[in-house]
Amino acid sequence: MNKKACAEKAATLIQPNTVIGLGGGSTIAYLAEILSQQALNLQIVTPSHKTKLLCQRLGLQVIETCLVDEIPIAFDGCDALDHELNGLKSGGGIHTDEKIIASMATDYVLLADEEKLVSNLMETSLPITLEVLESSQQVVQKQLLAYDCSVEFRSSSVLADVTRTKRGNLLLDMYHWPKELSLKQLNQWLLMMPGVVDTSLFYQQASKAVITSQQGVVILERKERDDKL
């Protein structure tokens, strides 16, 4: 029920006759179903193959992300977020494509239950996932281990192999990062490593978050937002 209420609130932020971004996950699926019942004349861009198929099945128009360079609003789920709306999106492994859409969005809105709202992302048990070029896997792993990070290349029991992104790159889950670094410093450190395409740490990407609880649904807004670039 909370996820449906979250999606219903998110739908009120959408203007008709526009392009919107939809990420992945069950709350996004609820949002797609709600939008399919409204005559808003929307075009959808999405990094998620599952969301793409769902939208097409629901009769929503899906276009390729490469055809647009600006999106008024985009929505996505997350694994965790803090009160400054920094988020972790490690589960799906499509964070690079999600960030492309986030970078084009005037408003990038995270949808979450209050249980995912934490005081400090640095203290969660969730990993930060890195998309890594195969040729750089050893050097990236060496740099992380030098700072006592715990790292593990993601594998697939279905494929009996490492999990790869649609570009053929590897996914590396990193735990126990240097605690002396701030979230901003950690983000910069990881992105500066040669061979790291991007990470699942969404630092100052979101402008809003729709949060559900037993008491209702609220919209949080970031008071200040750094330049994404």
Secondary structure by P-SEA (a helix, b strand, c coil): caaaaaaaaaaaaccccbbbbbbbcaaaaaaaaaaaacccbbbbbbccaaaaaaaaaabbbbbbcccccccccccccccccccccccccccccaaaaaaaaaaaccbbbbbbcccccccccccccccccccccccaaaaaaaaaaaabbbbbcccccccccccccccbbbbbbbccccccccaaaaaaaaaacccccccccccccccbbbbbcccbbbbbbcccccccc
